[in-house]
Amino acid sequence: MKAITFDKIRFLRTIGLFSELTVFWTLLCIVADEFIGTNKVLVSGFGFLTLFATSIFLGQQIKIFTSLAFLVLLSVSTYLFGTFILEPLVGLTTDSMLLYSLANSLFVAVAMPTFLNKIINIEFRLATIIMTFFFLLLAYFIMHVYSANLNHALNFQPRLAVFSLFQFLLIIPLSLGMTVKRIPQENCSRRE
């Protein structure tokens, strides 16, 4: 018989690192906004995608350094596919943000746990996919409802809000999926 364990320290380390790096990068993007020039989205976006991968790499204590390059490549390629391939394909059929939100949430929810499973064993992959899908739909809903307030009332740049919110709501279910494991029952009795 197997029991379920949750590595709270790895989970909190991953979320904590991500939160710290996101705040730092967001502030850096706001301060350096005038100096970046015309490539603001490219620079800030690549930074957010890299810090997402770095948070997983350091938070989960992955020992193989090439995994960091794989994680960065996974983050960037997932974003590029969703933005430059999936969005235009959905746009050809309809001009519905709802359809794009569903399609992109499903794509990211399937792609990220599937490829992360190659580095870190995600034992509850289906549950992680389902949870990721709903968290990303929540991110789209929040952005739909509050995007005008973020932009006008707080003078917060939309690209920074989008990256921060989406990646925060993506890293939570992925971190849970990476830290919840099955262990044999006899190992449970030894721990007590």
N, C-alpha and C positions, 0 to 999 in steps of 0.2 A: 504494500500500500504506500502511496505517496502523499506527502503533505505539501502545502504551499508556503513558501517563504518570500518575504519582501525585504530587499536590501535597502533600508531607509537611508543609510549613509550615502550610497552611490546615487540614489534618486535625488536627495537634497543637494548633494555636491554638484550634480549636473544642472539642476534648476538654478542653484545659487550662482554657479559660474556663468550660466547663460544670462541671468538677470544682471549681474555685475558688468559683463562684457557688453550687453545691450545698452545699458545706461551710459557706459563710457563711450561706446561708438556713436550713440545718438547725440550726446553732447558734443563730441568731436565733429560730427557732421553738421550740427547747427553752427558751431563756432567757425568751422572752415568752409561754410557754404559759399562765402564770397570768393574764396581762393581756389576752389575746385574748378570753376569754369563751366564749360558746357557739358561735361561728363558727370554731372552730379548723381544721376540715377545709377550709372555704371559703377562709380566708385562706392557710393553708399550701399548699393545692392550687393556688390561683391564682398564688401566688408561684412554685411549682415549674414550672408551665406557662409562665409568663412568662419565667423565667430560661432555660428550654429554648429558647424562640424567640429570646431575646436572644443566647444562645450561638451559635446558627446564624447569626444576622444579623451579629454582630461577627466571629465566627470565619471566616466565608466572605467577609467584606468586601463585603457587599451594599451598593450605593451608593444605592438608592432607599429612602427612609425609610418610605414606605407599605408596603413589604414587611415591615417589622417588625410593623405592625398586622395584616397578613395572616397572618404566622407565629403571632402570639399567638392570633388568631381560629382558625387551623387547630389549634393545640394544644388550646385550650379546647373547641372543638366536637368534636374527635376523642375527647377524654376524656369529655365529656358524653354523646355518642352511645353509646360503649362501656359507660358506667356506668348511664345511665338509660333507654336504649332496648334495647340488645343484651342486657344482663344480665337484665332482666325477661322479654324474649322467650325466651331460653334457659331461664329459670326456669319458664316456662309449660309447656315440653315435658318437662323433666327437671330434677332437682336435682343435676346433675353439674357440678362445677367443671372437670373435664377438657374437657367440651364447650364451656363458656364460654371456657376458656383457648384452645382451638383457634379458636373463632369470633372472639374479640376480637383474637388475634394475627394472624389472617388479615385482619381488617378494618383494623387499624392498619398492617400491612405493605403493604397495597394503597393505603390512603388517603394516608399520609404521603409516600411517594415520588411518587405521582401528582400531588399538589398542590404539593409542593416543586419538581417539574419545571417548573412554571409560573414559578418565580422563578429557579431555578438548573438548568441543563441537566444532567439525570442520564442519561448516555449508556447506562449498563448498568442500566436500570430493572428488568428482570426479575431480574437477579442481586441487585440491592438489595432487591427485594421478598422474594425467597427467603431471603436472609441475615437480613433484619429479622424475618421470620416465625420463623426458628429461634432467633434471639437472644431474642425475646419469649417463646417457649416455654421457653427456658432460665431466663428471669426468673421465670416462673410456677413452674417446678420448684424453683428455689432458694427462693422464698418458701414453697412447700409444705413443703420439708424443714427450713428453718431459721427459720421465722417464730416458733415457740415459743421458740427460743434467743434470738433478738433481743429478744423482748418480756420474757422472764423473767430471763435471765442478764445481759443488758446493759442492761436497763431502757430500751430504745430504743423509741420510740413507733412502732407499726405503720404508721401513715399516712406517716411520714417515711421509713421503710425501703422501703415500697412505691414511693413516688414516686422516691426516689433510685435504687433498683435498676432499675426499669422504664425510667426515662428514660435512665439510663446505658447500659443494654443496647439502647436504641432509638437513641441518638445515635451510637453507634459505626458500625453499618452505614449509617446515613443519611449520616454524614460521609464514609465511604469512597465511597459512591455519588456524592457531590457532588465528590469530589476526584480520582477516577480518570477520565481522559479519553482519547479517541483523538486522536492528532495525525497529520498526514500524514508519511510516511516522510522526505521531503526536509527537514522541520523538525527531525527527529531528527539527521540528519547535521550540520546547522548548529550544534546545541547542543554537539556533542562537540568 
